[in-house]
Amino acid sequence: MGTSSFLRNRYWVLRHGKSIPNEKGLIVSSMENGTLEEYKLASDGVNQAQLAGESFVKELKESDIKLENVRICYSPFSRTRHTAEVVASVLNLPFEGPQCKVVEDLRERFFGPSFELMSHDKYLDIWALDEKDPFMQPEGGESVADVVSRLTTALLTIESEFQGCAILVVSHGDPLQILQTMLSAAKQDTGSSRIDLASKIRGIKIPAVLSQHRKFALLTGELRQIV
């Protein structure tokens, strides 16, 4: 299985299916709220997750990847857990088995108490701040750079545990945009002496790179191979 030289695995990302917060137009970004059952997938989101699972199966077959080499790593929020459960069912993988792993550092970006349970129209304010300064935190929340730090931890954990696997990362809009930004920039960083993942990410953790994460936006239920 071909991988990027600084990674031991191949990666796909999947944004959770349409959730009840999406339907209600609410920002649900705290761990306390995000893990509540009332904020899992809406019925449309279950269908999106099913279709994403079917697409993933097709891509695995096209790449000649056996199901035994698949790992699903997912955020602990109810909407991502629900999505991962549906995909695991499509792949006929036991959700409580060793091929499915909850990774806390893949959780939603916390936008801060002043945004929690507010209208999702407020995202525009946060993204404007990100573009201006991705190291600046929304009040009480996480900056883009904060999310990079914990996604680096998540990646290093996954890379240390698995080798030669197809990793499906089931997470949220902002974290997955940021993850793609990190890995895209790290992949292009061919001229430096940085060869390991952690040092590559440190090298690209600069405003000019991180401020552009919206370029990698995903729709709900959208699957994308990244490396």
C-alpha positions in Angstrom: 0.0 0.0 0.0 1.6 3.3 -1.1 2.0 6.0 1.5 3.6 9.4 1.8 7.2 9.1 2.8 6.6 10.7 6.2 3.5 8.6 7.0 3.2 4.9 7.7 -0.5 4.7 6.6 -2.9 6.0 4.0 -5.6 8.4 5.1 -9.2 9.2 4.2 -11.3 11.8 6.0 -15.1 11.7 6.5 -17.1 14.6 8.0 -20.0 13.3 10.0 -23.4 13.0 8.4 -26.0 15.7 8.8 -26.6 16.0 12.5 -29.5 17.2 14.6 -27.5 20.4 15.4 -27.0 20.9 11.7 -30.8 20.6 11.2 -31.4 23.1 14.0 -28.7 25.4 12.9 -26.8 25.2 16.2 -23.2 25.3 17.1 -22.5 22.3 19.4 -18.8 22.3 20.1 -18.2 21.5 23.8 -17.4 17.9 24.8 -20.2 18.2 27.4 -22.9 18.9 24.8 -21.3 17.1 21.9 -21.5 13.7 23.5 -25.2 14.0 24.3 -27.4 11.5 22.4 -29.8 14.2 21.5 -27.1 15.7 19.2 -26.4 12.5 17.1 -27.2 12.2 13.4 -30.5 13.2 11.8 -32.2 10.7 9.5 -30.6 12.4 6.4 -27.3 12.1 8.1 -27.7 8.3 8.6 -28.3 8.0 4.9 -25.2 10.1 4.1 -23.1 7.9 6.4 -24.4 4.8 4.7 -23.5 6.2 1.2 -20.1 7.3 2.5 -19.5 3.8 3.7 -20.4 2.3 0.4 -18.1 4.8 -1.4 -15.3 3.9 1.0 -15.8 0.1 0.2 -15.6 0.9 -3.5 -12.4 2.9 -3.1 -10.8 0.2 -0.9 -11.6 -2.4 -3.6 -10.2 -0.1 -6.4 -7.0 0.3 -4.3 -6.9 -3.5 -3.5 -7.0 -2.8 0.2 -8.2 -5.7 2.4 -10.8 -5.0 5.1 -8.4 -6.4 7.7 -6.1 -3.4 7.0 -8.8 -0.8 7.6 -9.0 1.2 10.8 -11.7 3.7 11.7 -10.6 6.5 14.1 -13.4 8.7 15.3 -14.2 11.7 17.5 -16.1 10.9 20.7 -19.0 13.3 19.8 -22.3 11.6 19.3 -22.6 12.7 15.7 -19.2 11.3 14.7 -19.6 8.1 16.8 -23.0 7.5 15.1 -21.4 8.1 11.6 -18.5 5.7 12.4 -21.0 3.1 13.6 -22.9 3.2 10.3 -19.7 3.0 8.3 -18.4 0.1 10.3 -21.7 -1.7 9.7 -21.4 -1.2 6.0 -17.9 -2.6 6.1 -19.1 -5.4 8.3 -16.5 -4.5 11.0 -17.4 -4.9 14.7 -17.7 -1.4 16.1 -16.5 -2.5 19.5 -13.6 -4.4 18.0 -9.9 -3.4 17.6 -10.4 -1.9 14.1 -12.5 1.0 15.4 -10.9 3.4 17.8 -12.2 6.6 19.5 -9.6 9.3 19.5 -10.4 12.2 21.8 -8.1 14.6 20.0 -10.3 14.3 16.9 -13.1 16.0 18.7 -14.9 19.2 17.4 -13.0 22.5 17.7 -14.4 24.2 20.8 -15.5 27.7 19.7 -15.9 29.0 23.2 -18.9 29.6 25.5 -20.1 32.8 23.7 -20.7 30.7 20.6 -21.9 27.4 22.2 -25.5 26.6 21.3 -25.8 29.8 19.2 -26.8 30.1 15.6 -24.3 28.5 13.1 -24.3 31.9 11.3 -21.7 32.8 13.9 -19.2 30.5 12.2 -18.5 33.4 9.8 -17.2 35.5 12.6 -14.8 32.8 13.7 -13.5 32.1 10.2 -12.9 35.8 9.7 -10.8 35.8 12.8 -9.0 32.6 11.6 -8.1 34.3 8.3 -6.8 37.4 10.1 -4.8 35.5 12.8 -5.1 31.6 13.1 -3.2 31.8 16.4 -5.8 34.0 18.1 -8.4 32.2 20.1 -12.1 33.0 20.1 -12.9 34.0 23.7 -12.6 30.9 25.8 -12.2 28.7 22.7 -9.6 27.1 20.5 -7.6 28.8 17.8 -6.6 27.0 14.6 -3.1 26.6 16.0 -4.5 24.9 19.1 -6.4 22.4 17.0 -3.2 21.7 15.0 -1.4 20.9 18.2 -3.9 18.2 19.3 -4.4 16.9 15.8 -0.6 16.4 15.7 -0.9 14.3 18.9 -3.8 12.3 17.3 -1.8 11.6 14.2 1.3 10.6 16.1 -0.8 8.2 18.2 -2.4 6.7 15.1 1.0 6.4 13.3 2.6 4.7 16.3 -0.2 2.2 16.6 -0.8 1.2 13.0 1.4 0.6 10.0 0.4 -0.1 6.4 -3.3 0.6 7.1 -6.1 2.5 5.4 -7.2 4.9 8.2 -10.6 6.5 8.0 -10.7 9.6 10.2 -14.3 10.5 11.2 -14.4 14.0 12.6 -15.9 17.5 12.1 -15.8 20.4 9.6 -13.1 22.6 11.2 -10.8 19.8 12.5 -10.8 18.0 9.1 -10.2 21.3 7.2 -7.3 21.9 9.5 -6.0 18.3 9.2 -6.0 18.5 5.5 -4.2 21.9 5.6 -1.5 20.4 7.8 -0.9 17.3 5.7 -1.1 19.1 2.3 1.5 21.6 3.5 3.7 18.9 5.0 3.5 16.9 1.8 4.7 19.9 -0.2 7.6 20.6 2.3 10.0 18.6 0.2 13.0 21.0 0.2 13.7 21.0 3.9 15.7 18.6 6.0 12.6 17.8 8.1 11.7 14.2 7.5 9.6 13.1 10.5 5.9 14.0 10.9 6.2 16.1 14.1 9.0 18.3 12.7 7.2 18.7 9.4 4.1 20.0 11.1 6.1 22.3 13.3 7.6 23.7 10.1 4.3 24.5 8.5 2.6 25.9 11.6 2.7 29.5 10.4 -0.1 32.0 9.8 0.2 32.0 6.0 -0.6 28.2 5.9 -3.1 27.9 8.8 -5.2 30.9 7.8 -6.3 29.1 4.6 -8.0 26.1 6.1 -11.4 26.9 4.7 -10.1 25.9 1.2 -10.4 22.3 2.4 -14.1 22.5 3.5 -16.2 19.3 3.4 -19.9 18.8 3.2 -21.7 16.7 5.8 -21.1 13.0 4.9 -18.4 13.9 2.4 -15.6 11.3 2.1 -12.1 12.4 0.8 -8.8 10.6 0.4 -6.0 12.9 1.5 -2.7 11.0 1.5 
